[in-house]
Amino acid sequence: MSEDIRRCALYVVATPIGNLGDITLRALDVLRAVDLIAAEDTRNTGRLLKHFGIDKPLLAVHMHNERRACERIIEALRSGRSIALTTDAGTPGISDPGAIVVDAVRREGFDAIAIPGPSALTAAWSVSGLPGTGFLFHGFLPVKSGERVRVLRSLARNPYPLIFYEAPHRVLATARDLRTTLGPQRSIVLVRELTKVFETVCQTTLGDLESWLAADPNRQRGEFVLIVASEIEDAAPRVAEAEAALHVLLQELPAAQSARLAGLMFGVPRATLYALAVAVRGGE
């Protein structure tokens, strides 16, 4: 079923992050039907359109001209035209240009309509295997190490997993700053080249991440999503270790002392372990 395109409306269209087969049928309908496509890189979007046999006029809207481009987009909307907004890959406005355009369009009284689809953020989270009901997405960290460390320190005690994007030429330095700021024991899931031939998912610790990246230069290629587990989530897997240690300690020590020592060793609340210790002693 073809999209019923509205006049004087901006369509925010998600496009593939690698595999062209990920584009949605609705996105193709919109790209075929609109009057104009505002693209982060007209050459990149032009190749996408050519692949699907679409021929549309293109307007460049990137990080260096986004505010100026808003004037041309609003002028086109006022003239009754419909416009699609795309980025190089993924969903506009998520660590890519788009938010300024959408805000300006809405302020002028026009509609901005989401055409959802590929996003490196959600794709990486789906294969991370990390539990929980939420995360904090930060996007790209600052380029300079000092500023990067300052931002990481402000996020260190956040109770949610932290998700960052990173470029290949900075990933090793960022891995180093993550380790020194958040600690070597924190778990991380590194996802690179999502949906592409060399897609990789590596689950390790911040203490081991640098050596994993340095072991093979190819591991530093491509676009990265870094998902750092929260302190709370890192503590969860150690409950099993604490319980195992508790059973050993109970062979020599009272329940209260065993619970306290096991809790200190593995970062698990003493009360939780004490309840287990009493249950174990009661069953003996």
C-alpha positions in Angstrom: 0.0 0.0 0.0 1.5 3.3 -1.1 2.0 6.2 1.4 -0.5 8.9 1.2 1.9 11.9 1.1 0.8 15.1 2.7 1.6 18.4 1.0 3.5 20.9 3.1 5.0 18.2 5.3 8.5 17.1 6.3 9.1 13.3 6.4 11.9 12.2 8.7 13.1 9.0 6.9 15.4 6.4 8.4 17.7 4.8 5.9 20.0 1.7 6.1 23.1 1.8 8.2 24.8 -0.8 6.0 22.7 -3.5 4.4 20.4 -1.8 1.8 17.9 -4.6 2.4 17.0 -3.0 5.7 15.1 -0.1 4.2 11.4 -0.2 4.8 8.7 -0.4 2.2 7.2 2.8 3.7 10.5 4.6 3.4 10.7 3.7 -0.3 7.1 4.9 -0.8 7.9 8.2 0.8 11.2 8.7 -1.1 9.4 8.1 -4.4 6.5 10.4 -3.6 8.0 13.5 -2.1 9.0 16.5 -4.2 12.4 17.1 -2.6 14.9 15.2 -0.4 17.0 17.0 2.1 20.1 14.8 2.6 23.2 15.0 4.9 25.4 14.0 1.9 23.7 14.2 -1.5 26.3 11.8 -3.0 25.6 9.1 -0.5 21.8 9.5 -0.7 22.1 9.7 -4.4 23.6 6.2 -4.5 20.8 4.9 -2.3 18.2 6.4 -4.6 19.9 5.1 -7.7 20.0 1.6 -6.2 16.2 1.7 -5.9 15.5 3.5 -9.1 14.4 6.8 -7.6 15.2 10.2 -9.2 14.5 13.2 -7.0 16.1 16.6 -6.5 18.4 16.8 -3.5 19.2 19.5 -1.1 22.3 19.3 1.1 21.6 19.6 4.9 24.6 18.8 7.0 26.1 19.9 10.3 27.8 22.9 8.8 24.7 24.4 7.0 21.7 23.0 8.9 20.5 26.3 10.2 20.9 28.0 6.8 19.2 25.1 5.1 16.1 25.5 7.3 15.2 28.6 5.4 15.1 26.8 2.0 13.2 23.9 3.5 10.6 26.2 5.1 10.3 28.1 1.8 9.7 24.8 0.0 7.0 23.8 2.5 5.3 27.2 2.1 5.1 26.6 -1.6 3.2 23.4 -1.0 6.0 20.9 -1.6 6.6 17.7 0.5 10.1 17.0 1.7 12.0 13.9 3.0 14.9 14.4 5.4 17.6 11.7 5.5 21.1 11.3 6.9 24.0 9.2 5.6 22.8 6.2 7.6 20.2 5.5 10.2 17.7 7.8 11.7 18.0 11.6 11.4 18.5 13.5 14.6 20.2 10.6 16.5 23.9 11.9 16.6 23.2 13.1 13.0 21.8 16.3 11.6 18.0 16.7 11.7 16.9 18.0 15.0 17.4 21.7 14.1 15.4 21.2 10.9 12.5 19.4 12.7 12.4 22.1 15.3 12.3 24.9 12.8 9.7 23.2 10.7 7.4 22.7 13.7 7.9 26.3 14.8 6.6 27.4 11.4 3.4 25.3 11.9 4.3 22.5 9.5 4.2 18.8 10.4 7.2 16.6 10.8 6.3 12.9 10.3 8.5 10.0 11.4 9.2 7.2 9.0 11.0 4.8 11.4 13.6 2.3 10.4 17.3 1.4 10.9 19.2 2.9 13.9 22.6 1.8 15.1 21.5 2.6 18.6 18.6 0.2 18.8 20.3 -2.5 16.7 23.3 -2.6 19.0 21.2 -2.7 22.1 19.2 -5.6 20.7 22.3 -7.8 20.5 24.0 -6.5 23.6 22.4 -9.1 25.9 22.3 -6.6 28.7 19.3 -6.7 31.1 17.3 -3.8 32.2 14.5 -1.5 31.2 16.5 1.5 30.1 19.8 3.0 29.1 21.5 6.4 28.7 22.4 7.2 25.1 25.1 9.9 24.9 26.2 9.6 21.3 29.7 10.8 20.4 32.1 11.7 23.3 34.3 14.8 23.0 37.3 14.5 20.7 39.9 15.7 23.2 40.8 13.3 26.0 40.5 15.8 28.8 37.0 16.8 27.8 36.1 13.1 27.3 37.2 12.2 30.8 35.3 15.1 32.3 32.1 13.9 30.6 32.7 10.2 31.6 33.2 11.3 35.2 29.8 13.0 35.2 28.2 9.8 33.9 30.1 7.3 36.1 27.5 6.8 38.8 24.5 6.8 36.4 22.4 3.8 37.2 21.8 2.9 33.5 24.0 1.3 30.9 25.9 4.0 28.9 25.8 3.9 25.1 28.3 5.8 22.9 29.1 6.1 19.3 32.8 6.3 18.3 34.9 6.7 15.2 37.6 4.3 14.2 40.5 6.7 14.6 39.5 7.5 18.3 38.2 4.1 19.5 41.5 3.0 21.1 41.9 6.3 23.0 38.3 6.2 24.1 38.8 2.7 25.4 41.7 3.9 27.5 39.7 6.8 29.0 36.7 4.5 29.7 39.0 2.1 31.6 40.7 4.8 33.7 37.5 6.7 34.4 34.9 4.0 35.0 37.3 1.2 36.2 38.7 -2.0 34.5 36.0 -4.3 36.0 33.1 -2.6 34.2 31.6 -4.8 31.4 31.3 -3.5 27.9 29.7 -4.7 24.7 31.5 -3.4 21.6 29.5 -3.5 18.3 31.2 -2.6 15.0 30.1 -2.5 11.4 26.5 -3.2 12.1 24.6 -5.0 9.3 27.8 -5.1 7.2 30.1 -7.9 6.1 32.4 -7.6 9.1 29.8 -7.0 11.8 31.4 -7.8 15.2 30.0 -8.1 18.7 32.5 -8.4 21.5 31.6 -8.6 25.1 34.5 -8.0 27.5 35.6 -5.7 30.3 37.0 -2.2 30.1 40.3 -3.7 31.5 40.6 -6.0 28.5 39.1 -3.8 25.7 42.3 -2.0 24.8 44.3 -5.2 24.3 41.4 -6.7 22.3 41.4 -3.8 19.9 45.2 -3.6 19.7 45.5 -7.4 18.9 44.2 -6.9 15.4 44.3 -3.5 13.5 41.1 -4.6 11.7 39.2 -4.5 14.9 39.8 -0.7 14.9 38.1 -0.2 11.6 34.5 0.8 10.9 31.9 2.6 13.0 31.4 1.6 16.6 28.7 1.5 19.2 30.0 1.0 22.8 27.6 -0.2 25.5 29.0 0.1 29.0 27.2 -1.8 31.7 26.1 0.1 34.8 27.7 -0.6 38.1 24.4 -2.2 39.2 24.4 -4.6 36.3 28.0 -5.5 36.8 27.2 -6.5 40.3 24.4 -8.8 39.3 26.5 -11.6 37.9 28.6 -11.7 41.1 25.6 -12.8 43.2 26.2 -16.4 42.1 29.9 -16.1 43.1 29.0 -14.6 46.5 26.5 -17.4 47.2 29.2 -20.0 46.3 31.7 -18.3 48.6 29.0 -18.2 51.4 28.6 -21.9 51.3 32.3 -22.4 51.8 32.5 -19.8 54.6 29.6 -21.4 56.4 31.6 -24.6 56.9 33.9 -22.6 59.3 32.2 -19.5 60.4 28.8 -18.3 61.9 26.1 -17.2 59.5 26.5 -13.4 60.2 30.2 -13.4 59.7 30.0 -15.5 56.6 27.4 -13.2 55.0 29.5 -10.1 55.9 32.7 -11.5 54.4 31.0 -12.8 51.2 29.2 -9.5 50.8 32.5 -7.6 51.0 34.2 -9.9 48.6 31.6 -9.6 45.8 29.7 -6.4 46.5 26.4 -8.1 47.3 24.2 -6.7 50.2 25.0 -8.5 53.5 21.3 -8.8 54.3 20.6 -10.8 51.1 23.4 -13.2 51.9 22.5 -13.5 55.6 19.0 -14.6 54.7 20.5 -17.3 52.5 22.9 -18.3 55.2 20.1 -18.7 57.8 18.2 -20.8 55.3 21.2 -23.0 54.6 21.9 -23.5 58.3 18.3 -24.2 58.9 18.3 -27.0 56.3 21.4 -28.7 57.7 
